[in-house]
């Protein structure tokens, strides 16, 4: 990633990514040393909500581009190691995830970027707070349907997928409602749930944030579609 590419990505990610249909690839391990400072369990839901201390989740990331010969589109890598490839090194907030859990981090003004793991049925919540943006990564596994007698495997898989989609969206929406009720300091915000990207024909998505002049803008990447998910203070 040369200086011109980085400048465009950091100021107008949509223009940069759509210019050549870039694929995003993250290789960011779970940050070490994170300390829990608030935790809430919600009876009746599968998800314990855990809030992490923001400072311990700051990471150094390396941004660089690659044009693999076996792929039609170039790749923008967000990596914890440079691997000797020329690129740009920056500080970023990284939001961890864990099965059947909801993890949150306060996104302040101490980094240029925000990243979280690829969403493959997960959800992401963003809320304005006095101290910054509260970002919550939701993950939940859903029990499989019981296969009906004489039902073909393809019909069963289609029905099971539709059920998982429906249950996850309902559970995530309910949990978001309860978080908002329990934490009145949360203001405005946005939700990026499975139906927002899986309904566009893709089973996965990326969400990332860029801090320009202490105002965060969060973007999504779904296949070759790119857009703004939320801008700080826009509620």
HELIX and SHEET records of a PDB file:
HELIX    1   1 UNK A    3  UNK A   11  1                                   9    
HELIX    2   2 UNK A   13  UNK A   19  1                                   7    
HELIX    3   3 UNK A   55  UNK A   57  5                                   3    
HELIX    4   4 UNK A  153  UNK A  182  1                                  30    
HELIX    5   5 UNK A  194  UNK A  198  1                                   5    
SHEET    1   A 8 UNK A  23  UNK A  27  0                                        
SHEET    2   A 8 UNK A  75  UNK A  79  1                                        
SHEET    3   A 8 UNK A  58  UNK A  66 -1                                        
SHEET    4   A 8 UNK A  88  UNK A  95 -1                                        
SHEET    5   A 8 UNK A 113  UNK A 116  1                                        
SHEET    6   A 8 UNK A 206  UNK A 212 -1                                        
SHEET    7   A 8 UNK A 215  UNK A 222 -1                                        
SHEET    8   A 8 UNK A 225  UNK A 231 -1                                        
SHEET    1   B 6 UNK A  36  UNK A  41  0                                        
SHEET    2   B 6 UNK A  48  UNK A  52 -1                                        
SHEET    3   B 6 UNK A 101  UNK A 107  1                                        
SHEET    4   B 6 UNK A 132  UNK A 139 -1                                        
SHEET    5   B 6 UNK A 123  UNK A 129 -1                                        
SHEET    6   B 6 UNK A 187  UNK A 192 -1                                        
END                                                                             
